């Protein structure tokens, strides 16, 4: 299975999982009279956005180089990943805002024990989707898949305070405020992940080079090659999940052009 097929396969699994999970949590929240579980269902449904974005974009960034794009189309993946970062931040702000508003209103609700099922299913399924998506993302070195994997995990994390809150509210309605506090904490965590994804891929679009430490290691590797006398003007730039390098290589001036070319290769 090629890179494009692997991305489409694992993302399609995530899309189907998100849709089913959203429906299950919405019905459970509605039947059990839990606004928190209904909100959690909407959070799961928002995850389908990043799935659809990846399924739509993968055919473009995996396209081979052409005359107009000699370096390929990998930067499209960085754009897609930035979009996922924005989606994460938007969802996080919405969760945090709703948490603050609900905390100020302090409206108690009469819940049913059925509402605990939704968050439990969500935690298990979304953690599974995180693991399989992140595994493929690491395997094929895809920033968009790794970002989408974290999108799955944030949904699992957001279900934890929902589970704690609805359980505590069922035991003692006076503890319903835990739902809002947990949502605010989780939203801050999601914003942090979203910003990291955002700035990392913005740097890639700006052709940011590798670190000075990596440059030093690269120079050591190059100068260790037989017949290499030195290296200078070494420049690097990141392009999606690749690093492009150009440099000036020093060899013995008495060597033939063919021999010098072989050394550079």
C-alpha positions in Angstrom: 0.0 0.0 0.0 1.5 3.4 -1.1 1.6 6.5 1.1 -1.5 8.0 -0.4 -3.5 4.8 0.1 -2.3 4.5 3.7 -3.3 8.0 4.5 -6.8 7.6 2.9 -7.3 4.2 4.6 -6.6 5.3 8.2 -8.3 8.7 7.7 -11.5 7.0 6.4 -11.5 4.7 9.5 -11.3 7.9 11.6 -14.1 9.6 9.7 -16.5 6.6 10.1 -15.6 6.3 13.8 -16.2 10.0 14.4 -19.6 10.0 12.7 -20.8 6.9 14.6 -19.4 8.2 17.9 -21.1 11.6 17.4 -24.5 10.0 16.8 -24.1 7.6 19.8 -23.0 10.4 22.2 -25.7 12.8 21.0 -28.5 10.2 21.5 -27.2 9.2 24.9 -26.8 12.9 26.0 -30.3 13.7 24.7 -31.9 10.7 26.4 -29.9 11.2 29.7 -30.5 15.0 29.7 -26.8 15.9 29.8 -25.7 19.1 28.0 -22.1 18.1 28.6 -22.4 14.8 26.7 -24.3 16.6 23.9 -21.5 19.2 23.7 -19.0 16.3 23.7 -20.9 14.8 20.7 -20.6 18.0 18.8 -16.8 18.0 19.6 -16.5 14.6 18.1 -18.5 15.7 15.0 -16.0 18.6 14.5 -13.3 16.0 14.1 -14.8 14.9 10.9 -13.7 18.3 9.4 -10.0 17.5 9.6 -10.7 14.0 8.3 -12.5 15.4 5.2 -9.7 18.0 4.7 -7.0 15.3 4.6 -9.1 13.0 2.3 -9.5 15.9 -0.1 -5.9 17.2 0.1 -3.9 14.0 0.0 -4.2 13.5 -3.7 -2.6 16.9 -4.3 0.4 16.8 -1.9 1.3 13.2 -2.9 1.4 14.1 -6.6 4.8 13.7 -8.2 7.0 16.7 -9.3 6.1 18.3 -12.6 7.5 21.1 -14.8 5.7 23.8 -12.8 6.5 22.2 -9.4 10.0 20.7 -9.7 10.2 20.2 -5.9 6.8 18.5 -5.8 3.6 19.5 -3.9 4.6 18.7 -0.3 3.8 22.2 0.9 0.2 21.5 0.4 0.4 19.1 3.4 1.8 21.9 5.5 -1.2 24.1 4.5 -3.5 21.2 5.4 -1.8 20.7 8.8 -2.0 24.4 9.6 -5.8 24.2 8.8 -6.1 21.3 11.3 -4.2 23.4 13.9 -6.7 26.3 13.4 -9.6 23.8 13.7 -8.2 22.5 17.0 -7.8 26.0 18.4 -11.3 27.0 17.3 -12.8 24.0 19.0 -10.8 24.5 22.1 -11.9 28.2 22.4 -15.5 27.1 22.0 -15.2 24.4 24.7 -13.5 26.9 27.0 -16.0 29.6 26.4 -19.0 27.3 27.0 -17.3 26.0 30.2 -16.9 29.5 31.5 -20.4 30.6 30.7 -21.9 27.4 32.2 -19.8 27.8 35.3 -21.1 31.4 35.8 -24.7 30.3 35.2 -24.5 27.3 37.6 -27.5 25.5 36.2 -28.0 22.1 37.8 -29.4 19.3 35.7 -31.2 16.0 36.5 -29.1 13.4 34.8 -29.6 9.7 34.1 -26.9 7.1 34.6 -27.0 6.3 30.9 -24.9 9.4 30.2 -21.8 7.8 31.6 -21.8 5.3 28.7 -21.1 8.0 26.0 -17.8 9.4 27.5 -16.5 5.8 28.2 -17.1 4.7 24.6 -15.5 8.0 23.4 -12.3 7.6 25.5 -11.8 4.0 24.3 -12.6 4.6 20.6 -10.8 7.9 20.3 -7.6 6.6 22.0 -7.7 3.7 19.5 -8.0 6.0 16.6 -5.2 8.1 17.9 -2.8 5.1 18.2 -3.5 3.7 14.7 -3.4 7.2 13.0 -0.3 8.3 14.8 1.4 5.0 14.0 0.8 5.4 10.3 1.8 9.1 10.6 5.2 8.1 12.1 5.7 5.2 9.6 5.2 7.4 6.5 6.4 10.7 8.1 3.1 12.6 7.6 2.7 15.8 9.6 -1.0 16.0 8.7 -1.7 12.5 9.9 0.2 13.1 13.2 -1.8 16.3 13.7 -5.1 14.5 13.0 -4.1 11.8 15.5 -3.7 14.5 18.2 -7.1 15.7 17.1 -8.5 12.3 18.0 -6.7 12.3 21.4 -8.0 15.7 22.4 -11.5 14.4 21.9 -10.6 11.5 24.2 -9.1 13.9 26.8 -12.2 16.2 26.6 -14.4 13.1 27.4 -12.5 12.5 30.7 -13.8 15.6 32.5 -17.2 15.0 31.0 -17.2 11.5 32.5 -16.0 12.7 35.9 -18.5 15.6 35.9 -21.6 13.5 35.0 -20.6 10.8 37.5 -20.0 13.3 40.2 -23.3 15.1 39.4 -25.2 11.8 39.6 -23.7 11.2 43.0 -24.1 14.7 44.2 -25.8 17.4 42.0 -23.9 20.1 43.9 -20.7 18.9 42.2 -21.9 19.7 38.7 -19.5 22.6 38.4 -16.7 20.1 37.9 -17.9 19.6 34.4 -17.1 23.3 33.5 -13.8 23.4 35.3 -12.6 20.2 33.5 -13.7 21.6 30.1 -11.7 24.8 30.7 -8.6 22.8 31.6 -8.9 20.5 28.6 -9.5 23.5 26.3 -6.2 25.0 27.4 -4.4 21.8 26.7 -6.0 21.6 23.2 -5.0 25.2 22.5 -1.4 24.4 23.4 -1.3 21.4 21.0 -3.0 23.5 18.2 -0.4 26.3 18.6 2.5 23.9 18.4 1.1 22.3 15.2 0.5 25.8 13.8 3.9 27.3 14.3 5.8 24.1 13.4 4.2 24.0 9.9 4.3 27.8 9.4 8.1 27.5 9.9 8.1 24.8 7.2 6.3 27.1 4.8 9.0 29.7 5.5 11.7 27.3 4.5 13.2 27.2 8.0 16.5 25.3 8.1 17.5 22.5 10.5 19.1 23.3 13.9 22.7 24.4 14.4 23.4 21.1 16.2 22.1 19.1 13.2 24.2 21.2 10.8 27.3 20.4 12.8 26.4 16.6 12.7 25.8 16.9 9.0 29.1 18.6 8.4 30.9 15.8 10.3 29.2 13.2 8.3 30.1 14.8 5.0 33.8 15.5 5.9 34.1 11.8 7.0 33.5 10.7 3.4 36.8 9.6 1.7 38.5 12.3 -0.5 36.4 15.1 0.9 38.6 18.0 1.9 36.0 20.3 3.4 32.5 21.7 3.1 31.1 25.3 3.2 28.0 27.3 2.4 25.9 24.4 3.6 22.3 25.5 3.6 19.1 23.6 4.4 15.4 24.1 4.2 12.4 22.1 5.3 9.7 21.2 2.8 6.8 19.4 4.5 8.4 16.2 5.7 11.6 16.5 3.7 14.9 18.4 4.2 16.6 19.9 1.1 20.4 20.6 1.3 22.8 22.5 -0.9 26.5 23.0 -0.3 29.9 23.6 -1.7 32.1 20.5 -1.5 35.9 20.8 -1.5 38.0 18.0 -3.1 41.6 17.7 -4.4 42.0 20.0 -7.3 44.1 17.5 -9.1 41.2 15.0 -9.4 39.4 14.5 -12.7 35.9 16.0 -13.1 34.4 12.5 -13.1 36.1 11.6 -9.9 35.0 14.8 -8.2 31.5 14.2 -9.4 31.5 10.7 -8.0 32.6 11.9 -4.6 29.8 14.5 -4.5 27.3 11.9 -5.4 
